[in-house]
Structures are given as structure tokens and as C-alpha cells.
Amino acid sequence: MDTEPHPPPTRRCDGVSRRDFLHLGALAPLGLSLAGALRLRAQSAPNTARAQACILIWLDGGPSHLDTFDLKPDAPSEVRSPFKDIATSIPGLRICEHLPRTAPLMRHVALIRSVTHELGNHDTGTRFLLTGHRPTPALDYPSLGSVVARLRTSDSPMPPYIAIPNDAVGGDSNAARSGYLPGAYSAFSIGKDPSKVQDLHPPPGITFERNEHRRLMLAKMDRFSREVEEGPATRNRDAFYEQAYRLIGSAEAKNAFALGQESGAVRERYGSSRIGSGCLLARRLVEAGSRFVTVVDSGWDTHQQIARELPDSRFPGSGKLPSLDRAYSALIDDLRQRGLLDSTLVVLMGEFGRTPKLNALGGRDHWPRAGFACLAGGGVQGGRVIGATNPFGEFPVDRPVTPPDLAFTLLQLLGIDPSRELTTPDGRPMKLLSEGSFIHEVA
């Protein structure tokens, strides 16, 4: 048995490096490039929103439904999880023994056990889940976070769409980017370490007095450029640069990113893992006014040794499940105690589930036909189990839920009409979603 810590895997099974997947932007010197991230947010969502913000916990690599939330204890040994099942606060619902903190909080969660689609590649599956559209080379669709950034406005100086961290998944899938929307609506990156967020201060030697002089000069240049050419790219530019400036100079924004302000007891509650720090930071960010925060936890591509990789089999903190259990349960309970759960939608999911049969290496391979998603807060009625798979966990036998259904539901809970049209760069009107329907059982 290993006794020394191992670094988290940096590549998925498809060889894709875990970097830049979310196209997570960084502020340029003086922070003024953030103006692009605040540009063109002119229209607000309807006032029917049940949720004011969303925290998406993304389990990158494809979490096994059969070893987490849909165990099959009566299945044959080649299907059955090596883990035992435990009772939860929902009568009759049992989940993995390595989720003991989550089990009593399931009364706040709507568990969907019948997520299904046909795309078993990491990049295409991720794109399908995070955009609600089947991937096509004809058009890059915007991520749900980018759509929210585009359509939900706020007076807060906080970036509307933030991703934690910036090295989650690699490749060219663009799944969490802005798609056909301007690049300004991609996520703002907090960097590799949630406790040391980058680009919130001017570079050494640059003061706000000096920056103010440069900002006034820039304003004069903008006014001159408008006399030459007036168009969508230049209108309201001053307002967006002003918002960027407010972020860099905002004590409120800096405080939101400062995990060190949390007590030792709170940080211990979330755990010292990256997902623990990420979930704690996500709570602080939505509390400060961000609209959509993605917390990415890599390492769920479990093609081998599930019995060793998922629990704390090597040393405390080595397993994926205990870290997730601690962070997820702390986030739900913390939001509830602070009175934020009703206004914050919390989503837990990955790109697909895993094969019903364990392979020769004691792992499970890609299986998009069955998976899970957990929804809590933001108008969701907890204590519900939606859908079911067959006795081997191969496919849904009740209430199949597709990625467009999930996207449709998330947008509607956030007060955004999924049938609303936006415009592509070539002037073509495009509905936010071309298919999908609301999962009525969650509300």
C-alpha cells in the first residue's frame, strides 16, 4: 500500500492535458483587460428567477454512478461496487458508504439517477453537458455560465462568471467558453490555488493615482475614436472599463477572494483539498454577487483500481470520495445556515457515468447511457429521487433525463427563458436551446 502522497493525475485517459479547458481568462497588468469580461451585458433575465446564482461542481473525467449515488448491491460481483451502501435522510435511498456527511443532507437534494446521452468521449460529452447542445463543427455554442453572464446583470463589481481553478481540463473542446458569444463572456480564472487568487492588485510600482491618470487618458482616446467610428464594439466602452476599474479597486471584491478571512473551523469543515477550498471560495463569490461559479474537481476518469482510488486507501485525503463528501456537504449546509441556499442553485455532475461491469484492472470505462446529477437550492425541492436505471445500472428504465433537459432546467431556475434568441457573429438568430424540457419533478 502506498504511504506517500501522489500528485493528482494531469491527463485523462484520452491524453488531453488538464489545462485551459475553461478558457479561464486572466487580468492583464492594471486589470483593465477585465473590461472585456464585463462588456455587452445589456439585458437582464426575467424577474421569475428562483435562483440568483449557480454553483456548478464539475466532476471531470466521468464519475461512476455505480460507486456513488446508484449502487446496485444485489447485482453480480462483476457489476456490484466494492463499496457498501448506507441510508440517507430520504426513506429508501441508499448511497455510497464513503459519502457519510452527504447522506443526512440528501433531504435538501434532488437526485437524478437517469441522466443519459450517447457521447462517450470526454470532450464531446463535456460540451454536451455544459452547453445543452450536441457538438457540431458548424457552430460553437456558449456554455451555460457564459449565457448567464450575458443575460443576468448585477450591480456587483464581481465578475459574473468565475471558474475554479484554471487547469481543470485541456483540449480544444471549448465546452465552458463563450462559443458564438463574445470572448468577454468566458470565465474569469482564479488560478491554480484558490487561496492565492491572481490579478486583484496592480503590479508593483503602479499606484491607483498613476492608474487614474492613464484611465483618464484612455477615456480621451475613446472619445476621439467614437468620433471616427461608432458601433457595437465601442458604444458604452467607458461604462465597462469603469466596471473593470471598480473590481480592481474594490475592497469588497478583494475580500470575497480572501479565504484567509474564514475561521479555522470553517476551513476545516470544507477540508484542505482543492475541491474543499474551491467550494468555500464559491460560497464567498456568490455571496459577493457573482452569478455563476464552476468548481472543477479532476481525477474521476477511473479506468482502474476504483477500490483504491476513490476511498482514502493510501492516506487521509488521498481518495476522491471523502474529499467530495466533505466539500459538498459543507457547501450545502453552509449555504443553508447563511440563508443562501434558497437563492443559490448547487449542481453536482460530470460528463457521463461508468460501465456497469468492472474491467480487468478493477476500474470502469466510459458509459454515457447512464449517469447522475444532484440539484439543490435555488427553487429545487429536495428529498426527491428522479428516474431509475435497470438492475445493472446500464440504462434508464424510468424518466430519462438528457443534457438539454438539464440545461433547460438550470436556465429556467435562473430566470432565463431557454427559447430566447441571441445573435451569432454572422447575424443569425439562435435559440439558447434547440431541444430539452423542464424537469418538473425538481420543483
C-alpha positions as CSV (number, residue, x, y, z in Angstrom):
1,M,0.0,0.0,0.0
2,D,1.3,3.4,-0.9
3,T,2.1,5.7,2.0
4,E,3.3,8.8,0.3
5,P,1.1,11.4,-1.3
6,H,0.7,11.2,-5.1
7,P,0.0,14.3,-7.2
8,P,-3.3,14.3,-8.9
9,P,-3.3,13.0,-12.5
10,T,-2.6,15.7,-15.1
11,R,-4.1,13.8,-18.0
12,R,-7.3,12.0,-18.7
13,C,-7.3,8.6,-20.5
14,D,-7.7,10.4,-23.9
15,G,-4.3,12.1,-23.3
16,V,-5.7,15.5,-23.0
17,S,-3.8,17.8,-20.7
18,R,-5.9,19.3,-17.8
19,R,-5.2,22.9,-18.7
20,D,-7.1,25.8,-20.2
21,F,-10.3,23.7,-20.8
22,L,-12.4,26.5,-19.3
23,H,-10.5,29.2,-21.3
24,L,-10.2,30.9,-18.0
25,G,-9.1,34.5,-18.6
26,A,-6.5,36.4,-16.6
27,L,-6.4,40.1,-16.0
28,A,-3.7,42.0,-17.8
29,P,-1.5,44.4,-16.0
30,L,-3.6,47.0,-14.2
31,G,-6.6,44.7,-14.6
32,L,-8.0,46.7,-17.5
33,S,-8.5,43.7,-19.8
34,L,-11.3,42.6,-17.5
35,A,-13.4,45.3,-19.2
36,G,-13.9,42.7,-21.9
37,A,-15.4,40.3,-19.4
38,L,-17.9,42.9,-18.4
39,R,-18.9,44.1,-21.9
40,L,-22.1,43.7,-23.7
41,R,-24.2,42.6,-20.7
42,A,-27.1,44.8,-21.5
43,Q,-30.2,42.8,-21.0
44,S,-31.3,41.2,-17.7
45,A,-33.2,38.0,-17.2
46,P,-36.9,37.8,-16.3
47,N,-37.9,38.5,-12.7
48,T,-39.2,35.0,-12.3
49,A,-35.8,33.5,-11.3
50,R,-35.9,31.1,-8.4
51,A,-32.1,31.2,-8.2
52,Q,-30.0,34.3,-8.2
53,A,-26.7,32.4,-8.7
54,C,-25.5,28.9,-9.5
55,I,-22.5,26.9,-8.2
56,L,-21.6,24.0,-10.5
57,I,-19.4,21.3,-9.1
58,W,-18.0,19.6,-12.1
59,L,-16.5,16.1,-11.6
60,D,-14.2,16.0,-14.5
61,G,-13.5,12.6,-16.1
62,G,-16.8,10.9,-15.6
63,P,-17.9,9.9,-12.0
64,S,-19.1,6.4,-11.6
65,H,-22.8,6.3,-10.8
66,L,-22.5,2.7,-9.6
67,D,-20.0,3.7,-6.9
68,T,-21.6,6.9,-5.7
69,F,-25.3,7.6,-5.9
70,D,-26.7,4.5,-7.7
71,L,-25.2,1.4,-6.1
72,K,-26.6,-2.0,-7.1
73,P,-25.9,-4.2,-4.0
74,D,-27.9,-7.1,-5.4
75,A,-26.1,-7.2,-8.7
76,P,-23.5,-9.8,-9.6
77,S,-19.9,-9.3,-8.4
78,E,-18.6,-8.1,-11.7
79,V,-21.2,-5.2,-11.6
80,R,-21.6,-4.6,-7.9
81,S,-19.5,-1.8,-6.3
82,P,-16.7,-2.8,-3.9
83,F,-18.3,-0.3,-1.5
84,K,-21.2,-0.8,0.8
85,D,-24.4,1.3,0.7
86,I,-25.7,3.5,3.6
87,A,-29.0,5.0,4.5
88,T,-29.8,8.7,3.8
89,S,-32.3,11.2,5.1
90,I,-34.6,10.1,2.2
91,P,-36.5,7.0,3.1
92,G,-35.4,4.1,1.0
93,L,-32.5,5.9,-0.6
94,R,-29.0,4.5,0.0
95,I,-25.8,5.9,-1.3
96,C,-22.1,5.0,-1.1
97,E,-20.6,4.4,2.4
98,H,-17.8,7.0,1.6
99,L,-20.4,9.8,1.5
100,P,-21.4,9.8,5.2
101,R,-21.6,13.6,5.5
102,T,-23.7,13.9,2.4
103,A,-26.2,11.2,3.4
104,P,-28.1,13.2,6.1
105,L,-28.3,16.2,3.8
106,M,-30.0,14.4,0.9
107,R,-33.3,15.8,2.1
108,H,-32.1,19.1,0.5
109,V,-31.1,17.4,-2.8
110,A,-33.0,16.3,-5.8
111,L,-31.0,13.2,-7.1
112,I,-31.4,12.4,-10.8
113,R,-30.4,8.8,-11.4
114,S,-31.3,8.7,-15.1
115,V,-29.0,11.2,-16.9
116,T,-28.4,9.7,-20.4
117,H,-26.8,10.5,-23.7
118,E,-24.8,8.9,-26.4
119,L,-21.4,10.7,-26.4
120,G,-18.8,8.7,-24.7
121,N,-15.8,10.9,-25.5
122,H,-14.6,13.3,-22.7
123,D,-14.6,16.4,-24.8
124,T,-17.9,15.8,-26.6
125,G,-19.7,14.6,-23.5
126,T,-18.4,17.6,-21.6
127,R,-19.5,20.0,-24.3
128,F,-23.0,18.4,-24.4
129,L,-23.5,18.7,-20.6
130,L,-22.1,22.2,-20.3
131,T,-23.9,23.8,-23.3
132,G,-27.0,21.7,-23.7
133,H,-26.2,21.2,-27.4
134,R,-24.8,18.3,-29.3
135,P,-21.3,19.3,-30.5
136,T,-21.1,20.3,-34.2
137,P,-18.3,21.7,-36.3
138,A,-20.7,24.3,-37.7
139,L,-21.0,26.4,-34.6
140,D,-19.5,26.7,-31.1
141,Y,-22.3,27.0,-28.6
142,P,-21.8,29.1,-25.4
143,S,-21.5,27.4,-22.0
144,L,-24.3,27.8,-19.5
145,G,-22.0,30.0,-17.4
146,S,-21.4,32.3,-20.4
147,V,-25.1,32.5,-21.1
148,V,-25.8,33.5,-17.5
149,A,-23.0,36.1,-17.7
150,R,-24.6,37.5,-20.9
151,L,-28.2,37.7,-19.6
152,R,-28.0,38.2,-15.9
153,T,-26.8,41.6,-14.8
154,S,-25.6,42.8,-11.4
155,D,-24.5,45.9,-9.7
156,S,-21.7,44.0,-8.0
157,P,-18.1,44.6,-9.1
158,M,-17.6,40.9,-9.1
159,P,-17.1,39.0,-12.4
160,P,-20.4,37.3,-13.3
161,Y,-18.8,34.0,-14.4
162,I,-15.9,32.5,-12.5
163,A,-14.2,29.2,-12.7
164,I,-12.0,27.4,-10.1
165,P,-9.2,26.6,-10.9
166,N,-7.7,27.2,-14.3
167,D,-6.0,23.8,-15.1
168,A,-9.1,21.6,-14.9
169,V,-9.3,20.0,-18.4
170,G,-7.4,20.5,-21.6
171,G,-8.0,20.1,-25.2
172,D,-9.9,22.1,-27.8
173,S,-13.5,21.3,-26.7
174,N,-14.2,24.9,-25.7
175,A,-17.0,23.5,-23.6
176,A,-17.0,26.1,-20.9
177,R,-16.2,29.0,-23.2
178,S,-18.4,31.7,-24.7
179,G,-19.0,30.0,-28.0
180,Y,-20.5,32.3,-30.5
181,L,-20.9,35.0,-27.9
182,P,-18.0,37.5,-27.5
183,G,-15.0,36.1,-25.6
184,A,-15.7,38.6,-22.9
185,Y,-18.3,36.1,-21.5
186,S,-15.8,33.4,-20.8
187,A,-15.0,32.6,-17.2
188,F,-12.6,34.6,-15.1
189,S,-9.9,32.4,-13.7
190,I,-8.8,32.4,-10.1
191,G,-5.6,30.5,-10.8
192,K,-4.3,27.1,-9.6
193,D,-4.6,27.9,-5.9
194,P,-8.0,29.2,-4.6
195,S,-6.2,30.7,-1.6
196,K,-4.0,32.9,-3.8
197,V,-6.1,34.5,-6.4
198,Q,-4.2,36.3,-9.2
199,D,-4.6,39.8,-10.7
200,L,-6.6,41.5,-8.0
201,H,-3.8,44.1,-7.4
202,P,-1.9,46.4,-9.6
203,P,1.7,45.4,-10.4
204,P,4.5,46.5,-8.1
205,G,5.3,50.2,-8.6
206,I,1.9,51.0,-10.1
207,T,-0.4,53.1,-7.8
208,F,-4.0,53.9,-8.3
209,E,-3.1,57.6,-8.7
210,R,-0.9,56.7,-11.7
211,N,-3.5,54.3,-13.0
212,E,-6.2,57.0,-12.7
213,H,-4.1,59.3,-14.9
214,R,-3.8,56.5,-17.5
215,R,-7.5,55.8,-17.3
216,L,-8.4,59.5,-18.0
217,M,-6.1,59.4,-21.0
218,L,-7.8,56.3,-22.2
219,A,-11.1,57.9,-21.9
220,K,-10.0,60.8,-24.1
221,M,-8.7,58.4,-26.7
222,D,-12.1,56.6,-26.6
223,R,-14.0,59.8,-27.2
224,F,-11.8,60.5,-30.2
225,S,-12.3,57.0,-31.6
226,R,-16.0,57.4,-31.4
227,E,-15.9,60.5,-33.5
228,V,-14.3,58.4,-36.2
229,E,-16.3,55.2,-35.8
230,E,-19.4,54.4,-33.7
231,G,-20.6,50.8,-33.4
232,P,-21.5,48.0,-31.0
233,A,-17.8,47.4,-30.1
234,T,-17.3,51.0,-29.0
235,R,-20.7,52.0,-27.5
236,N,-20.7,52.1,-23.7
237,R,-17.0,51.3,-23.6
238,D,-16.4,53.7,-20.8
239,A,-19.0,52.0,-18.6
240,F,-17.4,48.6,-19.0
241,Y,-13.9,50.0,-18.3
242,E,-15.4,51.6,-15.2
243,Q,-16.7,48.3,-14.0
244,A,-13.3,46.7,-14.6
245,Y,-11.7,49.5,-12.6
246,R,-14.2,49.1,-9.8
247,L,-13.2,45.4,-9.5
248,I,-9.5,46.1,-9.2
249,G,-10.1,48.9,-6.7
250,S,-13.0,47.2,-4.8
251,A,-12.3,46.2,-1.2
252,E,-15.5,44.1,-1.4
253,A,-14.1,42.1,-4.4
254,K,-10.8,41.5,-2.7
255,N,-12.5,40.4,0.5
256,A,-14.6,37.9,-1.5
257,F,-11.5,36.2,-2.8
258,A,-9.7,36.2,0.6
259,L,-10.1,32.7,2.0
260,G,-7.9,33.6,4.9
261,Q,-10.7,35.6,6.4
262,E,-12.6,32.4,7.1
263,S,-12.1,30.9,10.6
264,G,-10.1,27.8,11.0
265,A,-13.2,25.9,11.9
266,V,-14.9,26.8,8.7
267,R,-11.9,25.9,6.6
268,E,-11.6,22.6,8.4
269,R,-15.2,21.9,7.8
270,Y,-14.7,22.2,4.0
271,G,-11.4,20.3,4.1
272,S,-7.9,21.2,2.8
273,S,-8.4,19.6,-0.6
274,R,-8.6,21.6,-3.7
275,I,-12.3,20.9,-4.1
276,G,-12.8,21.9,-0.4
277,S,-11.1,25.3,-0.9
278,G,-12.9,25.7,-4.2
279,C,-16.3,25.1,-2.7
280,L,-15.6,27.5,0.1
281,L,-14.4,30.2,-2.3
282,A,-17.5,29.6,-4.5
283,R,-19.7,30.3,-1.5
284,R,-17.9,33.6,-0.8
285,L,-18.1,34.6,-4.5
286,V,-21.9,34.1,-4.9
287,E,-22.3,35.9,-1.5
288,A,-20.5,38.9,-3.0
289,G,-22.5,38.9,-6.2
290,S,-21.1,36.5,-8.8
291,R,-23.8,34.8,-10.9
292,F,-22.2,31.5,-12.0
293,V,-19.2,29.8,-10.4
294,T,-17.8,26.5,-11.6
295,V,-15.7,24.4,-9.3
296,V,-13.8,21.7,-11.2
297,D,-12.6,18.6,-9.5
298,S,-10.4,16.5,-11.8
299,G,-9.4,12.9,-11.4
300,W,-12.7,11.0,-11.9
301,D,-11.5,9.0,-15.0
302,T,-11.3,5.8,-13.0
303,H,-10.3,3.1,-15.5
304,Q,-8.5,1.1,-12.9
305,Q,-8.5,0.3,-9.2
306,I,-11.7,2.0,-8.1
307,A,-11.5,0.3,-4.7
308,R,-8.1,2.1,-4.2
309,E,-8.6,5.4,-6.0
310,L,-12.0,6.6,-4.7
311,P,-11.7,6.0,-0.9
312,D,-8.9,7.1,1.4
313,S,-7.0,3.9,0.9
314,R,-3.4,5.4,0.7
315,F,-3.5,8.1,3.3
316,P,-6.1,10.6,4.7
317,G,-7.2,12.9,1.8
318,S,-6.0,10.6,-1.0
319,G,-9.4,9.5,-2.1
320,K,-11.8,11.3,-4.4
321,L,-15.0,10.4,-2.4
322,P,-14.0,11.6,1.1
323,S,-12.9,15.0,-0.3
324,L,-16.0,15.4,-2.3
325,D,-18.2,14.3,0.6
326,R,-16.6,16.8,2.9
327,A,-16.7,19.8,0.5
328,Y,-20.2,19.1,-1.0
329,S,-21.9,18.6,2.4
330,A,-20.1,21.7,3.9
331,L,-21.3,23.8,1.0
332,I,-24.9,22.7,1.2
333,D,-25.0,23.1,4.9
334,D,-23.1,26.4,4.9
335,L,-25.4,28.0,2.3
336,R,-28.5,26.7,4.3
337,Q,-27.2,28.2,7.6
338,R,-26.5,31.5,5.9
339,G,-29.9,31.7,4.3
340,L,-28.4,31.5,0.8
341,L,-29.5,28.0,-0.3
342,D,-32.9,29.2,-1.5
343,S,-31.3,31.7,-3.8
344,T,-28.3,29.6,-4.9
345,L,-28.6,26.6,-7.2
346,V,-26.0,23.9,-6.5
347,V,-25.4,21.4,-9.2
348,L,-23.1,18.3,-9.0
349,M,-22.4,16.3,-12.1
350,G,-19.8,15.1,-14.7
351,E,-19.8,14.3,-18.4
352,F,-21.0,10.7,-18.1
353,G,-21.2,7.6,-15.8
354,R,-19.0,4.4,-15.9
355,T,-19.5,0.9,-17.4
356,P,-21.7,-1.5,-15.4
357,K,-19.0,-4.2,-15.4
358,L,-15.7,-3.7,-13.7
359,N,-12.9,-4.2,-16.1
360,A,-9.8,-6.5,-15.7
361,L,-8.0,-3.6,-13.9
362,G,-10.7,-3.2,-11.3
363,G,-11.9,0.0,-12.9
364,R,-14.8,1.1,-15.1
365,D,-14.8,2.6,-18.5
366,H,-16.8,5.4,-20.2
367,W,-20.6,4.9,-20.2
368,P,-22.8,7.8,-21.3
369,R,-26.0,5.8,-21.3
370,A,-26.4,6.2,-17.5
371,G,-25.2,8.8,-15.1
372,F,-26.4,11.1,-12.3
373,A,-26.8,14.7,-11.3
374,C,-27.6,16.3,-8.0
375,L,-29.5,19.6,-7.7
376,A,-30.1,21.5,-4.5
377,G,-31.2,25.0,-3.5
378,G,-32.4,27.7,-5.9
379,G,-36.1,26.6,-6.0
380,V,-35.3,22.9,-6.1
381,Q,-37.4,20.6,-3.9
382,G,-35.0,18.4,-2.0
383,G,-35.6,14.9,-0.8
384,R,-36.5,13.5,-4.2
385,V,-35.1,10.8,-6.4
386,I,-35.9,11.2,-10.1
387,G,-35.5,8.4,-12.6
388,A,-34.0,4.9,-12.2
389,T,-31.7,2.6,-14.1
390,N,-32.1,-1.1,-14.7
391,P,-30.7,-3.6,-12.1
392,F,-27.3,-3.5,-13.6
393,G,-27.1,0.3,-14.0
394,E,-26.9,0.1,-17.7
395,F,-29.7,2.5,-18.9
396,P,-32.7,4.4,-17.6
397,V,-35.9,2.4,-17.1
398,D,-37.8,5.4,-15.7
399,R,-37.7,9.2,-16.5
400,P,-34.6,9.5,-18.8
401,V,-33.1,13.0,-18.5
402,T,-30.9,14.4,-21.3
403,P,-28.2,17.1,-21.2
404,P,-30.7,19.5,-22.9
405,D,-33.2,18.8,-20.2
406,L,-30.6,19.6,-17.5
407,A,-29.6,22.8,-19.4
408,F,-33.2,23.8,-19.9
409,T,-33.9,23.3,-16.2
410,L,-30.8,25.2,-14.9
411,L,-31.5,28.2,-17.2
412,Q,-35.2,28.4,-16.2
413,L,-34.4,28.1,-12.5
414,L,-32.0,31.1,-13.0
415,G,-34.8,33.1,-14.7
416,I,-33.6,32.7,-18.2
417,D,-36.0,31.7,-21.0
418,P,-34.4,28.8,-22.9
419,S,-36.3,29.7,-26.0
420,R,-34.8,33.2,-26.1
421,E,-32.8,34.1,-29.1
422,L,-29.3,35.5,-29.3
423,T,-27.4,36.5,-32.4
424,T,-24.3,34.8,-33.8
425,P,-21.4,36.9,-35.2
426,D,-22.8,36.5,-38.8
427,G,-26.2,37.9,-37.7
428,R,-28.1,34.6,-37.5
429,P,-30.7,34.4,-34.7
430,M,-30.1,31.4,-32.4
431,K,-32.2,30.0,-29.6
432,L,-30.4,29.4,-26.4
433,L,-31.5,25.7,-26.6
434,S,-32.9,23.9,-29.6
435,E,-34.3,21.0,-27.5
436,G,-34.9,19.9,-23.9
437,S,-37.7,20.5,-21.4
438,F,-38.0,21.4,-17.8
439,I,-37.5,18.6,-15.3
440,H,-40.8,19.3,-13.4
441,E,-40.0,16.8,-10.6
442,V,-37.3,19.1,-9.2
443,A,-39.6,22.0,-8.4
